[in-house]
Amino acid sequence: MAEMEFTDTGCGMAAETLENIFEPFFTRSRTGKGTGLGLSISHRVISQHGGEIDAYSAGLNQGSTFTVRLPLQPPLAVKEETLAHAA
């Protein structure tokens, strides 16, 4: 697996936010400022490629860290799907 870690020093997240962060349409943004789909879509794409994404934050105003792990070789199902679309 290849592992990438992204860390910021932003607003951080409370535990209840972390529990729902990858749910579709979940957002902490003000009305009209976000759809809550970005992390849900990211989670789905990474999972479909045999990977994992995790989120961590020590709490509000303490930043956040996202860890993405992807296999160095694509899973067999992804290889087969790619070949099927090429035919």
Biopython code that builds the backbone (N, CA, C, O; Angstrom):
import numpy as np
from Bio.PDB.StructureBuilder import StructureBuilder

atoms = [
    (1, "MET", "N", (0.840, -1.177, 0.000)),
    (1, "MET", "CA", (0.000, 0.000, 0.000)),
    (1, "MET", "C", (0.890, 1.247, 0.000)),
    (1, "MET", "O", (1.953, 1.279, 0.621)),
    (2, "ALA", "N", (0.430, 2.245, -0.701)),
    (2, "ALA", "CA", (1.045, 3.569, -0.626)),
    (2, "ALA", "C", (0.184, 4.386, 0.328)),
    (2, "ALA", "O", (-1.044, 4.318, 0.283)),
    (3, "GLU", "N", (0.835, 5.154, 1.186)),
    (3, "GLU", "CA", (0.094, 5.942, 2.168)),
    (3, "GLU", "C", (0.429, 7.417, 1.999)),
    (3, "GLU", "O", (1.595, 7.803, 1.915)),
    (4, "MET", "N", (-0.628, 8.236, 1.950)),
    (4, "MET", "CA", (-0.475, 9.682, 1.867)),
    (4, "MET", "C", (-1.198, 10.290, 3.053)),
    (4, "MET", "O", (-2.293, 9.859, 3.414)),
    (5, "GLU", "N", (-0.582, 11.290, 3.653)),
    (5, "GLU", "CA", (-1.188, 11.931, 4.806)),
    (5, "GLU", "C", (-1.277, 13.427, 4.540)),
    (5, "GLU", "O", (-0.304, 14.058, 4.128)),
    (6, "PHE", "N", (-2.457, 13.982, 4.782)),
    (6, "PHE", "CA", (-2.710, 15.403, 4.568)),
    (6, "PHE", "C", (-3.124, 16.004, 5.903)),
    (6, "PHE", "O", (-4.104, 15.567, 6.506)),
    (7, "THR", "N", (-2.384, 17.002, 6.365)),
    (7, "THR", "CA", (-2.645, 17.612, 7.661)),
    (7, "THR", "C", (-2.788, 19.115, 7.490)),
    (7, "THR", "O", (-2.045, 19.743, 6.736)),
    (8, "ASP", "N", (-3.766, 19.689, 8.208)),
    (8, "ASP", "CA", (-3.910, 21.137, 8.215)),
    (8, "ASP", "C", (-3.964, 21.643, 9.651)),
    (8, "ASP", "O", (-4.039, 20.858, 10.595)),
    (9, "THR", "N", (-3.925, 22.934, 9.800)),
    (9, "THR", "CA", (-3.999, 23.554, 11.123)),
    (9, "THR", "C", (-5.291, 24.351, 11.254)),
    (9, "THR", "O", (-5.355, 25.330, 11.998)),
    (10, "GLY", "N", (-6.312, 23.927, 10.528)),
    (10, "GLY", "CA", (-7.579, 24.639, 10.476)),
    (10, "GLY", "C", (-8.461, 24.426, 11.688)),
    (10, "GLY", "O", (-7.981, 24.211, 12.801)),
    (11, "CYS", "N", (-9.768, 24.490, 11.449)),
    (11, "CYS", "CA", (-10.774, 24.512, 12.526)),
    (11, "CYS", "C", (-10.955, 23.168, 13.228)),
    (11, "CYS", "O", (-11.602, 23.116, 14.274)),
    (12, "GLY", "N", (-10.412, 22.092, 12.693)),
    (12, "GLY", "CA", (-10.551, 20.790, 13.346)),
    (12, "GLY", "C", (-11.990, 20.289, 13.346)),
    (12, "GLY", "O", (-12.876, 20.913, 12.763)),
    (13, "MET", "N", (-12.210, 19.157, 14.005)),
    (13, "MET", "CA", (-13.543, 18.552, 14.038)),
    (13, "MET", "C", (-13.804, 17.927, 15.396)),
    (13, "MET", "O", (-12.904, 17.377, 16.031)),
    (14, "ALA", "N", (-15.049, 18.023, 15.826)),
    (14, "ALA", "CA", (-15.483, 17.344, 17.046)),
    (14, "ALA", "C", (-15.720, 15.868, 16.728)),
    (14, "ALA", "O", (-15.844, 15.498, 15.560)),
    (15, "ALA", "N", (-15.783, 15.032, 17.749)),
    (15, "ALA", "CA", (-15.975, 13.588, 17.572)),
    (15, "ALA", "C", (-17.242, 13.275, 16.781)),
    (15, "ALA", "O", (-17.225, 12.389, 15.926)),
    (16, "GLU", "N", (-18.341, 13.983, 17.049)),
    (16, "GLU", "CA", (-19.591, 13.693, 16.327)),
    (16, "GLU", "C", (-19.483, 14.042, 14.846)),
    (16, "GLU", "O", (-20.154, 13.421, 14.021)),
    (17, "THR", "N", (-18.669, 15.003, 14.497)),
    (17, "THR", "CA", (-18.435, 15.319, 13.086)),
    (17, "THR", "C", (-17.623, 14.209, 12.428)),
    (17, "THR", "O", (-17.941, 13.780, 11.319)),
    (18, "LEU", "N", (-16.582, 13.745, 13.101)),
    (18, "LEU", "CA", (-15.750, 12.670, 12.557)),
    (18, "LEU", "C", (-16.553, 11.402, 12.286)),
    (18, "LEU", "O", (-16.265, 10.677, 11.334)),
    (19, "GLU", "N", (-17.550, 11.135, 13.113)),
    (19, "GLU", "CA", (-18.377, 9.930, 12.931)),
    (19, "GLU", "C", (-19.160, 9.972, 11.628)),
    (19, "GLU", "O", (-19.483, 8.920, 11.077)),
    (20, "ASN", "N", (-19.472, 11.155, 11.121)),
    (20, "ASN", "CA", (-20.333, 11.310, 9.948)),
    (20, "ASN", "C", (-19.641, 11.895, 8.730)),
    (20, "ASN", "O", (-20.288, 12.115, 7.705)),
    (21, "ILE", "N", (-18.364, 12.148, 8.815)),
    (21, "ILE", "CA", (-17.656, 12.931, 7.816)),
    (21, "ILE", "C", (-17.748, 12.374, 6.391)),
    (21, "ILE", "O", (-17.693, 13.144, 5.432)),
    (22, "PHE", "N", (-17.886, 11.069, 6.235)),
    (22, "PHE", "CA", (-17.938, 10.477, 4.894)),
    (22, "PHE", "C", (-19.365, 10.179, 4.428)),
    (22, "PHE", "O", (-19.547, 9.579, 3.369)),
    (23, "GLU", "N", (-20.367, 10.579, 5.186)),
    (23, "GLU", "CA", (-21.764, 10.369, 4.807)),
    (23, "GLU", "C", (-22.168, 11.366, 3.716)),
    (23, "GLU", "O", (-21.808, 12.540, 3.798)),
    (24, "PRO", "N", (-22.916, 10.913, 2.686)),
    (24, "PRO", "CA", (-23.374, 11.841, 1.647)),
    (24, "PRO", "C", (-24.241, 12.950, 2.250)),
    (24, "PRO", "O", (-25.067, 12.697, 3.127)),
    (25, "PHE", "N", (-24.044, 14.157, 1.777)),
    (25, "PHE", "CA", (-24.795, 15.357, 2.150)),
    (25, "PHE", "C", (-24.527, 15.839, 3.574)),
    (25, "PHE", "O", (-25.203, 16.750, 4.052)),
    (26, "PHE", "N", (-23.548, 15.241, 4.258)),
    (26, "PHE", "CA", (-23.182, 15.742, 5.583)),
    (26, "PHE", "C", (-22.263, 16.934, 5.400)),
    (26, "PHE", "O", (-21.241, 16.832, 4.722)),
    (27, "THR", "N", (-22.612, 18.056, 5.994)),
    (27, "THR", "CA", (-21.787, 19.253, 5.904)),
    (27, "THR", "C", (-21.924, 20.086, 7.162)),
    (27, "THR", "O", (-22.977, 20.097, 7.800)),
    (28, "ARG", "N", (-20.871, 20.772, 7.509)),
    (28, "ARG", "CA", (-20.913, 21.736, 8.610)),
    (28, "ARG", "C", (-20.992, 23.136, 8.054)),
    (28, "ARG", "O", (-21.086, 24.101, 8.812)),
    (29, "SER", "N", (-20.957, 23.262, 6.739)),
    (29, "SER", "CA", (-20.973, 24.575, 6.097)),
    (29, "SER", "C", (-22.317, 25.247, 6.264)),
    (29, "SER", "O", (-23.350, 24.605, 6.455)),
    (30, "ARG", "N", (-22.265, 26.560, 6.184)),
    (30, "ARG", "CA", (-23.506, 27.329, 6.231)),
    (30, "ARG", "C", (-24.344, 27.021, 5.000)),
    (30, "ARG", "O", (-23.816, 26.553, 3.991)),
    (31, "THR", "N", (-25.627, 27.277, 5.074)),
    (31, "THR", "CA", (-26.543, 27.035, 3.964)),
    (31, "THR", "C", (-26.021, 27.697, 2.686)),
    (31, "THR", "O", (-25.624, 28.862, 2.682)),
    (32, "GLY", "N", (-26.036, 26.920, 1.608)),
    (32, "GLY", "CA", (-25.603, 27.427, 0.314)),
    (32, "GLY", "C", (-24.099, 27.431, 0.104)),
    (32, "GLY", "O", (-23.637, 27.864, -0.952)),
    (33, "LYS", "N", (-23.326, 26.970, 1.063)),
    (33, "LYS", "CA", (-21.868, 27.007, 0.960)),
    (33, "LYS", "C", (-21.238, 25.650, 0.699)),
    (33, "LYS", "O", (-20.014, 25.554, 0.609)),
    (34, "GLY", "N", (-22.038, 24.596, 0.574)),
    (34, "GLY", "CA", (-21.475, 23.277, 0.305)),
    (34, "GLY", "C", (-22.581, 22.243, 0.222)),
    (34, "GLY", "O", (-23.655, 22.412, 0.800)),
    (35, "THR", "N", (-22.306, 21.174, -0.501)),
    (35, "THR", "CA", (-23.313, 20.128, -0.665)),
    (35, "THR", "C", (-23.055, 18.926, 0.231)),
    (35, "THR", "O", (-23.947, 18.097, 0.413)),
    (36, "GLY", "N", (-21.866, 18.813, 0.790)),
    (36, "GLY", "CA", (-21.553, 17.664, 1.626)),
    (36, "GLY", "C", (-21.290, 16.396, 0.832)),
    (36, "GLY", "O", (-21.484, 15.293, 1.342)),
    (37, "LEU", "N", (-20.853, 16.544, -0.405)),
    (37, "LEU", "CA", (-20.598, 15.372, -1.242)),
    (37, "LEU", "C", (-19.120, 15.078, -1.464)),
    (37, "LEU", "O", (-18.774, 13.951, -1.820)),
    (38, "GLY", "N", (-18.248, 16.041, -1.268)),
    (38, "GLY", "CA", (-16.831, 15.886, -1.588)),
    (38, "GLY", "C", (-16.169, 14.708, -0.911)),
    (38, "GLY", "O", (-15.557, 13.881, -1.588)),
    (39, "LEU", "N", (-16.270, 14.603, 0.409)),
    (39, "LEU", "CA", (-15.619, 13.503, 1.117)),
    (39, "LEU", "C", (-16.326, 12.180, 0.879)),
    (39, "LEU", "O", (-15.685, 11.129, 0.887)),
    (40, "SER", "N", (-17.638, 12.215, 0.667)),
    (40, "SER", "CA", (-18.379, 10.991, 0.357)),
    (40, "SER", "C", (-17.911, 10.411, -0.982)),
    (40, "SER", "O", (-17.683, 9.207, -1.100)),
    (41, "ILE", "N", (-17.772, 11.268, -1.973)),
    (41, "ILE", "CA", (-17.303, 10.824, -3.290)),
    (41, "ILE", "C", (-15.859, 10.348, -3.196)),
    (41, "ILE", "O", (-15.509, 9.320, -3.776)),
    (42, "SER", "N", (-15.021, 11.080, -2.475)),
    (42, "SER", "CA", (-13.623, 10.665, -2.301)),
    (42, "SER", "C", (-13.549, 9.284, -1.663)),
    (42, "SER", "O", (-12.782, 8.429, -2.106)),
    (43, "HIS", "N", (-14.347, 9.071, -0.623)),
    (43, "HIS", "CA", (-14.374, 7.779, 0.069)),
    (43, "HIS", "C", (-14.770, 6.670, -0.894)),
    (43, "HIS", "O", (-14.151, 5.606, -0.899)),
    (44, "ARG", "N", (-15.795, 6.905, -1.709)),
    (44, "ARG", "CA", (-16.269, 5.893, -2.653)),
    (44, "ARG", "C", (-15.198, 5.561, -3.690)),
    (44, "ARG", "O", (-14.955, 4.386, -3.965)),
    (45, "VAL", "N", (-14.559, 6.568, -4.265)),
    (45, "VAL", "CA", (-13.545, 6.338, -5.296)),
    (45, "VAL", "C", (-12.356, 5.572, -4.718)),
    (45, "VAL", "O", (-11.864, 4.625, -5.331)),
    (46, "ILE", "N", (-11.903, 5.983, -3.547)),
    (46, "ILE", "CA", (-10.769, 5.310, -2.912)),
    (46, "ILE", "C", (-11.127, 3.864, -2.587)),
    (46, "ILE", "O", (-10.317, 2.964, -2.812)),
    (47, "SER", "N", (-12.320, 3.631, -2.065)),
    (47, "SER", "CA", (-12.773, 2.266, -1.750)),
    (47, "SER", "C", (-12.873, 1.398, -2.999)),
    (47, "SER", "O", (-12.486, 0.229, -2.976)),
    (48, "GLN", "N", (-13.390, 1.963, -4.089)),
    (48, "GLN", "CA", (-13.517, 1.207, -5.331)),
    (48, "GLN", "C", (-12.164, 0.786, -5.889)),
    (48, "GLN", "O", (-12.080, -0.164, -6.667)),
    (49, "HIS", "N", (-11.129, 1.473, -5.505)),
    (49, "HIS", "CA", (-9.778, 1.129, -5.948)),
    (49, "HIS", "C", (-9.022, 0.306, -4.907)),
    (49, "HIS", "O", (-7.801, 0.166, -4.981)),
    (50, "GLY", "N", (-9.761, -0.239, -3.934)),
    (50, "GLY", "CA", (-9.167, -1.115, -2.942)),
    (50, "GLY", "C", (-8.433, -0.384, -1.833)),
    (50, "GLY", "O", (-7.628, -0.982, -1.119)),
    (51, "GLY", "N", (-8.705, 0.912, -1.682)),
    (51, "GLY", "CA", (-8.002, 1.705, -0.686)),
    (51, "GLY", "C", (-8.860, 2.065, 0.512)),
    (51, "GLY", "O", (-9.993, 1.608, 0.656)),
    (52, "GLU", "N", (-8.289, 2.895, 1.362)),
    (52, "GLU", "CA", (-8.952, 3.342, 2.583)),
    (52, "GLU", "C", (-8.654, 4.817, 2.782)),
    (52, "GLU", "O", (-7.604, 5.309, 2.368)),
    (53, "ILE", "N", (-9.587, 5.525, 3.421)),
    (53, "ILE", "CA", (-9.352, 6.897, 3.840)),
    (53, "ILE", "C", (-9.837, 7.022, 5.274)),
    (53, "ILE", "O", (-10.927, 6.563, 5.614)),
    (54, "ASP", "N", (-9.023, 7.644, 6.108)),
    (54, "ASP", "CA", (-9.363, 7.857, 7.514)),
    (54, "ASP", "C", (-9.198, 9.329, 7.836)),
    (54, "ASP", "O", (-8.345, 10.011, 7.267)),
    (55, "ALA", "N", (-10.021, 9.810, 8.753)),
    (55, "ALA", "CA", (-9.928, 11.194, 9.214)),
    (55, "ALA", "C", (-9.659, 11.199, 10.710)),
    (55, "ALA", "O", (-10.176, 10.365, 11.453)),
    (56, "TYR", "N", (-8.837, 12.156, 11.140)),
    (56, "TYR", "CA", (-8.529, 12.307, 12.562)),
    (56, "TYR", "C", (-8.452, 13.787, 12.896)),
    (56, "TYR", "O", (-7.925, 14.584, 12.120)),
    (57, "SER", "N", (-8.975, 14.142, 14.043)),
    (57, "SER", "CA", (-8.807, 15.486, 14.576)),
    (57, "SER", "C", (-8.814, 15.387, 16.093)),
    (57, "SER", "O", (-9.634, 14.670, 16.667)),
    (58, "ALA", "N", (-7.918, 16.093, 16.735)),
    (58, "ALA", "CA", (-7.860, 16.107, 18.199)),
    (58, "ALA", "C", (-9.005, 16.929, 18.789)),
    (58, "ALA", "O", (-9.253, 16.873, 19.993)),
    (59, "GLY", "N", (-9.698, 17.688, 17.948)),
    (59, "GLY", "CA", (-10.830, 18.482, 18.412)),
    (59, "GLY", "C", (-10.888, 19.827, 17.708)),
    (59, "GLY", "O", (-10.081, 20.127, 16.828)),
    (60, "LEU", "N", (-11.854, 20.620, 18.114)),
    (60, "LEU", "CA", (-12.051, 21.927, 17.499)),
    (60, "LEU", "C", (-10.809, 22.796, 17.650)),
    (60, "LEU", "O", (-10.148, 22.801, 18.688)),
    (61, "ASN", "N", (-10.517, 23.528, 16.585)),
    (61, "ASN", "CA", (-9.364, 24.439, 16.529)),
    (61, "ASN", "C", (-8.015, 23.734, 16.672)),
    (61, "ASN", "O", (-7.028, 24.361, 17.056)),
    (62, "GLN", "N", (-7.966, 22.441, 16.368)),
    (62, "GLN", "CA", (-6.722, 21.689, 16.480)),
    (62, "GLN", "C", (-6.315, 21.023, 15.166)),
    (62, "GLN", "O", (-5.463, 20.135, 15.160)),
    (63, "GLY", "N", (-6.915, 21.444, 14.064)),
    (63, "GLY", "CA", (-6.541, 20.901, 12.768)),
    (63, "GLY", "C", (-7.101, 19.506, 12.525)),
    (63, "GLY", "O", (-7.753, 18.917, 13.387)),
    (64, "SER", "N", (-6.832, 18.998, 11.336)),
    (64, "SER", "CA", (-7.318, 17.679, 10.931)),
    (64, "SER", "C", (-6.246, 16.966, 10.121)),
    (64, "SER", "O", (-5.385, 17.599, 9.509)),
    (65, "THR", "N", (-6.311, 15.644, 10.127)),
    (65, "THR", "CA", (-5.418, 14.827, 9.323)),
    (65, "THR", "C", (-6.244, 13.779, 8.588)),
    (65, "THR", "O", (-7.067, 13.087, 9.188)),
    (66, "PHE", "N", (-6.017, 13.672, 7.293)),
    (66, "PHE", "CA", (-6.642, 12.638, 6.476)),
    (66, "PHE", "C", (-5.533, 11.725, 5.974)),
    (66, "PHE", "O", (-4.515, 12.191, 5.463)),
    (67, "THR", "N", (-5.741, 10.427, 6.125)),
    (67, "THR", "CA", (-4.778, 9.438, 5.662)),
    (67, "THR", "C", (-5.435, 8.606, 4.567)),
    (67, "THR", "O", (-6.506, 8.033, 4.765)),
    (68, "VAL", "N", (-4.785, 8.549, 3.420)),
    (68, "VAL", "CA", (-5.287, 7.777, 2.274)),
    (68, "VAL", "C", (-4.292, 6.656, 2.009)),
    (68, "VAL", "O", (-3.091, 6.894, 1.884)),
    (69, "ARG", "N", (-4.805, 5.430, 1.923)),
    (69, "ARG", "CA", (-3.987, 4.265, 1.591)),
    (69, "ARG", "C", (-4.536, 3.648, 0.310)),
    (69, "ARG", "O", (-5.730, 3.369, 0.205)),
    (70, "LEU", "N", (-3.659, 3.440, -0.652)),
    (70, "LEU", "CA", (-4.041, 2.823, -1.921)),
    (70, "LEU", "C", (-3.100, 1.667, -2.219)),
    (70, "LEU", "O", (-1.900, 1.752, -1.957)),
    (71, "PRO", "N", (-3.651, 0.579, -2.773)),
    (71, "PRO", "CA", (-2.777, -0.553, -3.111)),
    (71, "PRO", "C", (-1.832, -0.177, -4.245)),
    (71, "PRO", "O", (-2.185, 0.593, -5.138)),
    (72, "LEU", "N", (-0.638, -0.727, -4.194)),
    (72, "LEU", "CA", (0.330, -0.475, -5.257)),
    (72, "LEU", "C", (-0.080, -1.162, -6.557)),
    (72, "LEU", "O", (0.266, -0.703, -7.646)),
    (73, "GLN", "N", (-0.815, -2.257, -6.438)),
    (73, "GLN", "CA", (-1.373, -2.952, -7.593)),
    (73, "GLN", "C", (-2.897, -2.861, -7.492)),
    (73, "GLN", "O", (-3.449, -3.108, -6.419)),
    (74, "PRO", "N", (-3.591, -2.513, -8.580)),
    (74, "PRO", "CA", (-5.052, -2.432, -8.496)),
    (74, "PRO", "C", (-5.662, -3.799, -8.211)),
    (74, "PRO", "O", (-5.135, -4.820, -8.653)),
    (75, "PRO", "N", (-6.777, -3.822, -7.471)),
    (75, "PRO", "CA", (-7.455, -5.102, -7.217)),
    (75, "PRO", "C", (-7.914, -5.737, -8.527)),
    (75, "PRO", "O", (-8.129, -5.037, -9.516)),
    (76, "LEU", "N", (-8.061, -7.034, -8.536)),
    (76, "LEU", "CA", (-8.448, -7.773, -9.740)),
    (76, "LEU", "C", (-9.746, -7.237, -10.331)),
    (76, "LEU", "O", (-9.850, -7.116, -11.552)),
    (77, "ALA", "N", (-10.742, -6.912, -9.504)),
    (77, "ALA", "CA", (-12.033, -6.422, -10.000)),
    (77, "ALA", "C", (-11.859, -5.133, -10.802)),
    (77, "ALA", "O", (-12.524, -4.962, -11.824)),
    (78, "VAL", "N", (-10.989, -4.228, -10.371)),
    (78, "VAL", "CA", (-10.750, -2.987, -11.094)),
    (78, "VAL", "C", (-10.056, -3.278, -12.408)),
    (78, "VAL", "O", (-10.384, -2.655, -13.418)),
    (79, "LYS", "N", (-9.101, -4.211, -12.433)),
    (79, "LYS", "CA", (-8.409, -4.580, -13.675)),
    (79, "LYS", "C", (-9.415, -5.148, -14.681)),
    (79, "LYS", "O", (-9.385, -4.790, -15.858)),
    (80, "GLU", "N", (-10.315, -6.043, -14.212)),
    (80, "GLU", "CA", (-11.300, -6.658, -15.088)),
    (80, "GLU", "C", (-12.271, -5.613, -15.643)),
    (80, "GLU", "O", (-12.633, -5.656, -16.819)),
    (81, "GLU", "N", (-12.688, -4.680, -14.792)),
    (81, "GLU", "CA", (-13.619, -3.631, -15.244)),
    (81, "GLU", "C", (-12.948, -2.747, -16.280)),
    (81, "GLU", "O", (-13.581, -2.373, -17.268)),
    (82, "THR", "N", (-11.694, -2.408, -16.081)),
    (82, "THR", "CA", (-10.951, -1.581, -17.045)),
    (82, "THR", "C", (-10.840, -2.298, -18.375)),
    (82, "THR", "O", (-11.029, -1.684, -19.425)),
    (83, "LEU", "N", (-10.534, -3.593, -18.349)),
    (83, "LEU", "CA", (-10.436, -4.362, -19.586)),
    (83, "LEU", "C", (-11.790, -4.455, -20.297)),
    (83, "LEU", "O", (-11.849, -4.385, -21.524)),
    (84, "ALA", "N", (-12.871, -4.610, -19.534)),
    (84, "ALA", "CA", (-14.212, -4.710, -20.123)),
    (84, "ALA", "C", (-14.598, -3.412, -20.835)),
    (84, "ALA", "O", (-15.223, -3.447, -21.895)),
    (85, "HIS", "N", (-14.226, -2.267, -20.255)),
    (85, "HIS", "CA", (-14.551, -0.978, -20.877)),
    (85, "HIS", "C", (-13.691, -0.714, -22.108)),
    (85, "HIS", "O", (-14.105, 0.024, -23.002)),
    (86, "ALA", "N", (-12.512, -1.301, -22.165)),
    (86, "ALA", "CA", (-11.611, -1.093, -23.300)),
    (86, "ALA", "C", (-12.047, -1.906, -24.525)),
    (86, "ALA", "O", (-11.723, -1.555, -25.659)),
    (87, "ALA", "N", (-12.782, -2.988, -24.283)),
    (87, "ALA", "CA", (-13.178, -3.874, -25.385)),
    (87, "ALA", "C", (-14.301, -3.308, -26.225)),
    (87, "ALA", "O", (-14.735, -3.946, -27.185)),
]
sb = StructureBuilder()
sb.init_structure("model")
sb.init_model(0)
sb.init_chain("A")
sb.init_seg("    ")
for serial, (resi, resn, name, xyz) in enumerate(atoms, 1):
    if name == "N":
        sb.init_residue(resn, " ", resi, " ")
    sb.init_atom(name, np.array(xyz, "f"), 0.0, 1.0, " ", f" {name:<3s}", serial, name[0])
structure = sb.get_structure()
